[in-house]
Amino acid sequence: MKCLFVQVRYYLKAGCRADFYQKFRDNNITEMSQAEEGNIDYELYMPQDSENDICLLEKWKDLQSLERHEQTLHYAILGELKAKYVKKVDIKKFWLENFAGDEVEDIQLR
């Protein structure tokens, strides 16, 4: 099975990360996105290399699921938050081949 992986980095205006994060949580964007048909994973992260940025990692069953997601009310709310708090967005999309959706055992690096 393959899935669509979306990596988003929000470059937030200085000092706005806490407000953006709180509004994101208050509007249940993560939970509503995770509940959508075709969503495999949807997680928000704080990168260690910046005090202003937030990253979003998404996995979707197919392109149609992502396109349906982009038509939802919570996606529109996210657009409003971006207009207020974000100065730049970097989005990368990848197809993951042979994705089973199961946890993978940790690999020890040497």
Summary of the structure (lengths in Angstrom):
residues: 110
radius of gyration: 14.9
end to end distance: 29.9
largest distance: 46.2
contacts: 286
relative contact order: 0.31
helix: 33%
strand: 33%
